[in-house]
Amino acid sequence: MERVKINSEYITLGQFLKYVNIVSSGGMVKAILQDTKIHVNDILEARRGKKLYPGDKIVIKGHGDYRIIK
């Protein structure tokens, strides 16, 4: 599991996907959310505005497992 450090209170799922280099631009976020299963804390998630906080676990099929840390 890869640990991803953030310096703010939270990061949105769309920002997270750019931060870990899964997408190169914000315009690609919508497409990956439609085509890829993403679980946040074991719940299927498709909202790019979903807030991710330290301690959250993100599993992206075909890309890996991540944990948000402060």
PLY file of the C-alpha trace (Angstrom):
ply
format ascii 1.0
element vertex 70
property float x
property float y
property float z
element edge 69
property int vertex1
property int vertex2
end_header
0.00 0.00 0.00
1.38 3.37 -1.04
1.11 6.21 1.47
0.13 9.60 0.06
0.90 12.62 2.23
-1.32 15.69 2.03
-0.72 19.07 3.64
-4.35 20.18 3.79
-7.39 18.98 5.75
-8.61 16.91 2.78
-8.12 16.33 -0.94
-10.86 15.57 -3.46
-10.84 12.32 -5.39
-10.25 14.22 -8.64
-7.26 16.06 -7.14
-5.96 12.78 -5.73
-6.03 11.08 -9.15
-3.90 13.91 -10.56
-1.61 13.97 -7.51
-0.67 10.28 -7.86
-0.28 10.64 -11.66
-3.15 8.36 -12.67
-4.49 11.15 -14.86
-2.55 14.05 -16.33
-5.38 16.59 -16.42
-8.67 17.35 -14.74
-10.52 16.61 -17.96
-9.45 12.97 -17.79
-10.86 12.46 -14.29
-14.46 11.99 -15.48
-13.42 9.29 -17.95
-11.40 7.28 -15.43
-14.23 7.49 -12.89
-16.58 5.97 -15.48
-14.16 3.28 -16.70
-12.34 2.23 -13.51
-13.61 0.81 -10.23
-12.43 3.01 -7.37
-13.19 2.09 -3.75
-12.83 4.57 -0.89
-12.89 2.80 2.48
-14.35 -0.29 0.74
-17.24 1.66 -0.81
-17.47 2.07 -4.60
-17.02 5.75 -5.41
-17.58 7.68 -8.66
-17.79 11.31 -7.47
-14.72 13.35 -8.32
-15.58 15.80 -5.53
-15.53 13.09 -2.83
-13.40 14.42 0.04
-10.53 12.19 1.14
-9.15 12.65 4.65
-6.05 11.30 6.42
-6.65 7.63 7.22
-8.82 6.99 4.15
-7.96 3.95 2.04
-8.31 4.16 -1.75
-8.19 1.09 -4.00
-8.02 1.74 -7.74
-8.40 -1.37 -9.86
-5.36 -1.80 -12.07
-3.42 1.01 -10.36
-2.93 0.08 -6.70
-3.86 0.68 -3.09
-3.29 4.00 -1.33
-3.64 5.42 2.19
-3.95 9.17 2.85
-1.64 10.40 5.60
-1.12 13.84 7.15
0 1
1 2
2 3
3 4
4 5
5 6
6 7
7 8
8 9
9 10
10 11
11 12
12 13
13 14
14 15
15 16
16 17
17 18
18 19
19 20
20 21
21 22
22 23
23 24
24 25
25 26
26 27
27 28
28 29
29 30
30 31
31 32
32 33
33 34
34 35
35 36
36 37
37 38
38 39
39 40
40 41
41 42
42 43
43 44
44 45
45 46
46 47
47 48
48 49
49 50
50 51
51 52
52 53
53 54
54 55
55 56
56 57
57 58
58 59
59 60
60 61
61 62
62 63
63 64
64 65
65 66
66 67
67 68
68 69
